[in-house]
Structures are given as C-alpha cells and as structure tokens.
Amino acid sequence: RIEGCHWVAPMSTVVTIHKERADASVGLRLAQLEEGEGGVLITGVRPNSLADYAGLREGLLMISIDGARLLNAKAAARILRDSSGPIDVRVAPYAGNEWAQ
C-alpha cells in the first residue's frame, strides 16, 4: 500500500508478456495502491525478465490483465503466476509517487 499517491488519467497502452510456461517467473514487483484506487503499481522489474522484454517499467500502473480490471496486487500476482501464453497487460503512467518517470 502506498500512501499519498494519486492516479493521473493518462493514455493507456497494452503490453503483451509472452510466457511459455505457467511456472516461469514474470519478474515484477507490485504494490497495492490506497483503498478505492484501481490498478496495481509496478515498483520493480527484474532485468532480462519476461516483463523487462515486454517493455514494462517501474512506475507504471497496471490497470488490467487480459481485460480483467485489477483490484489488488495479490490478485495481479496470482493471475501472472498462473497464466501462460500471451498475457495482455494494460498499463498507464502513474504520477504522485517516487517511482513516476
């Protein structure tokens, strides 16, 4: 949970993670936003990971995975862990926190 962060309504984009096996790690560190805010903040991307190759970066807000809106970091991590094949992640820039770029 990150206190004092505020979502900015920017343009979003879809990034595809290509995960061939369900047991492969995506390589993301996620944080829960304040209650009532939608999405999950990416707070870290492991170098040379599937997320890195897909173009995901620290400071982006994950809005949905495969069209399903994200309500919390735990659910997002579970979906990413259990999925395989192409995974479409809708992301947008996030402002109001130390990770924003």
N, C-alpha and C positions, 0 to 999 in steps of 0.2 A: 504494500500500500504506500502511495506517495502523497504526502500532504501538500497542499498549496499549488497543485498543478492544474492547469486549465486547458481544456481541449480547444483547439482552433479548427474551424470548419474549412479546411483546405480541400484542394482537389485530391482525390484518392486514386490509387492505381492498383492493379492486380499483378502480383508476382507469383510465379509458379516454382515450387520446390519439387525437384524430381527425386523421389525416394523409392528406390527399387525394392527395398525390403522393409517390412514393418519394424524389425528390430534395429534398424540403422538410426543413429542419432542425427537430429536436425542441426544441433549446435546453437540453440538460442537460450538466452537467459531472459526471463519475463518478469514483470512486476505488475501487481494489481493497482489499478487507479482508485481514487476515492469512491466511496459508495455512491451509486447513481450515475457515474460516468461510464459510458460504453467503451469497450475496447480494452486492449492489454498493451502495455508499453514494453518495447524491446529495450532491455538495459544492457545487453551484451550479445555479440555474435562471435563464435569461435572461428579463428582464421582457418581457411581451407575447408570449412564445413559445408554441408548442403545449403544451409541458409546463406552463407557467405557467397557461394557460387550463384545462388538465385538473386543476389543483389540486396538482400535485407541488411539493414544497418541499425546500429544503436541509435535510439532517439525516435524511431518510427512508431506509430501507433498501429497495432494490428486491429482491424475492425471486424473482419470475418475470415473464416476458413471454409473453403468450398461452399460459400454462400450462407453459412450459418453464422449469425451475429455472435460475437464473443462477449460473455458477461463477466468472466473472471479468468485469472492467469492459470488456475489449476485445471479448469476445463480445456483451455487452449493447449496446455502442455499434454494433457491426456489425448486430445484429438491428434496432435502432431506425433505423439509417440505411437499411437495405434494405427495410424494411416500408412498406406503405401501407394505407389504410383504417383501421378502428378497431383500436387496439392496446391490449390489456388488460394493465395493469401492476399486479402485486400488490406492495403496499408495507406497511411497518410502521415504527413509531417505532424509533429506534436510540439507545441510551444509552451513556455511557462515552467520548464524544468531544466536542470543542469545538463541533461543529455541532448537537448534540442540542438540541431545543427543549422 
